[in-house]
Amino acid sequence: MLVESTRLPTLLVVDDDPAILELMDRFATELGFTVVQERNGRAALASLPRTRPDGAIVDVSIADYTVDAAFGMFRFTGRPAVEYPFVGRYAPSESEQ
């Protein structure tokens, strides 16, 4: 009898804000993902061979992380580029500056 893999897709979430990490973890877990959290770009890149994520949500404004690294990170896992990338950018309101 053949047993199919029931591995949940893995989502890498990279953000330096613990509140954002927790929010994204809860949201993605409810959607059926296994979530890997990293707080900086170097840790995210180092985790790729071990975690081999199926997707990623990345804060591209982290000091040690470049936009090129964010979009190129799937090359390190041997996976093709993300088919439907989503890029968001947060800009503080005048009251937050």
C-alpha positions as CSV (number, residue, x, y, z in Angstrom):
1,M,0.0,0.0,0.0
2,L,1.3,3.4,-1.0
3,V,1.1,6.2,1.6
4,E,0.9,9.7,0.2
5,S,2.9,12.4,2.0
6,T,0.8,14.7,4.1
7,R,3.6,17.3,4.5
8,L,2.1,20.7,5.0
9,P,3.6,23.5,2.8
10,T,6.3,25.4,4.6
11,L,6.2,29.2,4.7
12,L,9.3,31.2,5.7
13,V,8.3,34.5,7.5
14,V,11.2,37.0,7.9
15,D,10.6,40.1,10.0
16,D,12.4,41.9,12.8
17,D,9.2,42.8,14.6
18,P,8.1,39.9,16.9
19,A,4.5,41.1,16.8
20,I,4.4,40.7,13.0
21,L,6.1,37.3,13.2
22,E,3.4,36.1,15.7
23,L,0.5,37.5,13.6
24,M,1.8,36.0,10.4
25,D,2.5,32.7,12.2
26,R,-1.1,32.4,13.4
27,F,-2.6,33.5,10.1
28,A,-0.5,31.1,8.0
29,T,-0.9,28.2,10.4
30,E,-4.7,28.6,10.2
31,L,-4.3,28.4,6.4
32,G,-2.5,25.1,6.7
33,F,1.2,26.1,6.5
34,T,4.1,25.0,8.6
35,V,5.7,28.3,9.5
36,V,9.4,29.0,10.0
37,Q,10.1,32.3,11.6
38,E,13.4,34.2,11.2
39,R,14.2,37.7,12.6
40,N,16.9,38.7,10.1
41,G,18.0,38.1,6.6
42,R,21.2,36.2,7.5
43,A,19.3,33.7,9.6
44,A,16.7,33.4,6.9
45,L,19.3,32.6,4.2
46,A,21.1,30.2,6.6
47,S,17.8,28.3,7.2
48,L,17.0,27.7,3.6
49,P,18.9,24.4,3.1
50,R,17.2,23.0,6.2
51,T,13.7,24.3,5.8
52,R,13.3,24.4,2.0
53,P,10.3,26.6,2.2
54,D,7.5,26.5,-0.4
55,G,7.0,30.3,0.0
56,A,8.1,33.3,1.9
57,I,6.8,36.5,3.4
58,V,9.8,38.8,3.8
59,D,10.2,42.3,5.3
60,V,12.5,43.7,2.7
61,S,13.4,46.7,4.8
62,I,15.4,44.7,7.4
63,A,18.9,46.2,7.7
64,D,20.9,43.1,6.8
65,Y,18.7,42.0,3.9
66,T,18.5,43.4,0.4
67,V,15.6,43.2,-2.0
68,D,17.8,41.2,-4.3
69,A,18.4,38.7,-1.6
70,A,14.6,38.5,-0.8
71,F,13.8,37.7,-4.4
72,G,16.8,35.5,-5.1
73,M,16.5,33.3,-2.0
74,F,14.7,30.5,-3.7
75,R,17.7,29.9,-6.0
76,F,19.6,28.7,-2.9
77,T,17.0,25.9,-2.3
78,G,17.0,24.6,-5.9
79,R,13.4,25.7,-6.3
80,P,12.3,28.0,-9.1
81,A,11.5,31.6,-8.4
82,V,8.2,32.2,-6.8
83,E,5.5,32.2,-9.5
84,Y,3.3,34.9,-8.0
85,P,5.5,37.2,-5.9
86,F,3.8,39.8,-3.7
87,V,5.7,42.8,-2.6
88,G,4.4,45.2,0.0
89,R,6.0,48.2,1.5
90,Y,5.1,49.9,4.7
91,A,5.7,53.6,5.0
92,P,5.1,55.3,8.4
93,S,2.4,57.9,8.6
94,E,3.3,61.4,9.5
95,S,2.2,60.9,13.1
96,E,4.7,58.0,13.4
97,Q,7.7,59.8,12.1
